[in-house]
Amino acid sequence: MIALALFANMSFLSMWWLADGSIVTDTEYVQQTGFYGQFAVLMFITNAWYVLFGIVYTGVFLFRKKVMDEESEKEERREKLQKEYEQDATYQAPTASTEPGWVTVE
């Protein structure tokens, strides 16, 4: 999960560096080949999808982790209650014959 967030961060930094003057916008090259034919533009769009992928899946994994933690807590509570119930079911109260100082009338 941390690696995925770092991947999104590095992709964002790559987008930032690509947008810093490497994309040509006002020459004859753009008029002849088009804006999207530039390698820097294609890399920018690819990195934008990488950032989106990283953010979405990091969120999905964090949500999944939260749900799994809640389920394990519920299971632990259920097991604890089951143990307490079993201990209560096997409990035998002391009788007068087993307590010191008591006499059993038969």
C-alpha positions as a Markdown table, in Angstrom:
| # | Residue | x | y | z |
|---|---|---|---|---|
| 1 | Met | 0.0 | 0.0 | 0.0 |
| 2 | Ile | 2.8 | 2.4 | 0.8 |
| 3 | Ala | 4.6 | 1.4 | -2.4 |
| 4 | Leu | 1.4 | 2.2 | -4.4 |
| 5 | Ala | 1.2 | 5.6 | -2.8 |
| 6 | Leu | 4.9 | 6.3 | -3.5 |
| 7 | Phe | 4.3 | 5.2 | -7.1 |
| 8 | Ala | 1.4 | 7.7 | -7.5 |
| 9 | Asn | 3.6 | 10.4 | -5.9 |
| 10 | Met | 6.5 | 9.7 | -8.3 |
| 11 | Ser | 4.1 | 9.7 | -11.3 |
| 12 | Phe | 2.8 | 13.1 | -10.2 |
| 13 | Leu | 6.3 | 14.4 | -9.9 |
| 14 | Ser | 7.0 | 13.1 | -13.4 |
| 15 | Met | 3.9 | 14.9 | -14.7 |
| 16 | Trp | 5.2 | 18.1 | -13.0 |
| 17 | Trp | 8.6 | 17.8 | -14.6 |
| 18 | Leu | 7.1 | 17.1 | -18.1 |
| 19 | Ala | 4.8 | 20.1 | -17.9 |
| 20 | Asp | 7.8 | 22.4 | -17.2 |
| 21 | Gly | 8.5 | 23.5 | -20.8 |
| 22 | Ser | 8.9 | 20.1 | -22.5 |
| 23 | Ile | 5.5 | 20.3 | -24.3 |
| 24 | Val | 5.6 | 22.4 | -27.4 |
| 25 | Thr | 2.5 | 24.6 | -27.9 |
| 26 | Asp | 3.1 | 27.3 | -30.4 |
| 27 | Thr | 5.3 | 26.3 | -33.3 |
| 28 | Glu | 4.8 | 24.9 | -36.8 |
| 29 | Tyr | 5.5 | 21.4 | -35.4 |
| 30 | Val | 2.2 | 21.5 | -33.5 |
| 31 | Gln | 0.4 | 22.7 | -36.6 |
| 32 | Gln | 1.9 | 19.9 | -38.7 |
| 33 | Thr | 1.8 | 16.9 | -36.3 |
| 34 | Gly | -0.8 | 17.9 | -33.8 |
| 35 | Phe | -0.6 | 18.4 | -30.1 |
| 36 | Tyr | -1.1 | 14.8 | -29.0 |
| 37 | Gly | 1.7 | 13.4 | -31.3 |
| 38 | Gln | 4.3 | 14.7 | -28.9 |
| 39 | Phe | 6.1 | 12.2 | -26.8 |
| 40 | Ala | 6.0 | 14.5 | -23.7 |
| 41 | Val | 2.2 | 14.9 | -24.1 |
| 42 | Leu | 1.8 | 11.1 | -24.2 |
| 43 | Met | 4.0 | 10.6 | -21.2 |
| 44 | Phe | 2.0 | 13.3 | -19.3 |
| 45 | Ile | -1.3 | 11.5 | -20.1 |
| 46 | Thr | 0.2 | 8.2 | -19.1 |
| 47 | Asn | 1.4 | 9.5 | -15.8 |
| 48 | Ala | -1.9 | 11.1 | -15.2 |
| 49 | Trp | -3.5 | 7.7 | -15.5 |
| 50 | Tyr | -0.8 | 6.2 | -13.2 |
| 51 | Val | -1.6 | 8.9 | -10.5 |
| 52 | Leu | -5.3 | 8.1 | -10.8 |
| 53 | Phe | -4.6 | 4.4 | -10.5 |
| 54 | Gly | -2.4 | 4.9 | -7.5 |
| 55 | Ile | -4.9 | 7.1 | -5.6 |
| 56 | Val | -7.9 | 4.9 | -6.4 |
| 57 | Tyr | -6.3 | 1.6 | -5.4 |
| 58 | Thr | -4.6 | 3.1 | -2.3 |
| 59 | Gly | -8.1 | 4.2 | -1.2 |
| 60 | Val | -9.6 | 0.8 | -2.0 |
| 61 | Phe | -6.9 | -1.0 | -0.1 |
| 62 | Leu | -7.2 | 1.3 | 2.9 |
| 63 | Phe | -11.0 | 0.7 | 2.9 |
| 64 | Arg | -10.5 | -3.0 | 2.6 |
| 65 | Lys | -8.0 | -3.0 | 5.5 |
| 66 | Lys | -10.5 | -1.1 | 7.7 |
| 67 | Val | -13.3 | -3.5 | 6.9 |
| 68 | Met | -11.0 | -6.5 | 7.6 |
| 69 | Asp | -9.9 | -5.0 | 11.0 |
| 70 | Glu | -13.5 | -4.4 | 12.0 |
| 71 | Glu | -14.4 | -8.0 | 11.1 |
| 72 | Ser | -11.5 | -9.4 | 13.1 |
| 73 | Glu | -12.4 | -7.2 | 16.1 |
| 74 | Lys | -16.0 | -8.6 | 15.9 |
| 75 | Glu | -14.7 | -12.1 | 15.7 |
| 76 | Glu | -12.4 | -11.6 | 18.8 |
| 77 | Arg | -15.3 | -10.2 | 20.7 |
| 78 | Arg | -17.5 | -13.1 | 19.7 |
| 79 | Glu | -14.8 | -15.6 | 20.8 |
| 80 | Lys | -14.4 | -13.8 | 24.1 |
| 81 | Leu | -18.1 | -13.9 | 24.8 |
| 82 | Gln | -18.3 | -17.6 | 23.8 |
| 83 | Lys | -15.5 | -18.4 | 26.2 |
| 84 | Glu | -17.3 | -16.5 | 29.0 |
| 85 | Tyr | -20.5 | -18.3 | 28.2 |
| 86 | Glu | -18.8 | -21.7 | 28.3 |
| 87 | Gln | -17.2 | -20.8 | 31.7 |
| 88 | Asp | -20.5 | -19.8 | 33.1 |
| 89 | Ala | -22.2 | -23.0 | 31.8 |
| 90 | Thr | -19.6 | -25.2 | 33.6 |
| 91 | Tyr | -19.7 | -23.2 | 36.8 |
| 92 | Gln | -20.9 | -25.1 | 39.9 |
| 93 | Ala | -21.8 | -23.2 | 43.0 |
| 94 | Pro | -20.3 | -24.5 | 46.2 |
| 95 | Thr | -22.7 | -26.5 | 48.3 |
| 96 | Ala | -23.2 | -26.5 | 52.0 |
| 97 | Ser | -21.4 | -29.9 | 52.3 |
| 98 | Thr | -18.2 | -28.6 | 50.7 |
| 99 | Glu | -18.0 | -25.3 | 52.7 |
| 100 | Pro | -16.1 | -25.5 | 55.9 |
| 101 | Gly | -18.2 | -25.1 | 59.0 |
| 102 | Trp | -21.5 | -26.3 | 57.3 |
| 103 | Val | -23.3 | -29.5 | 58.2 |
| 104 | Thr | -25.3 | -31.4 | 55.6 |
| 105 | Val | -28.6 | -32.6 | 56.8 |
| 106 | Glu | -29.6 | -35.9 | 55.1 |
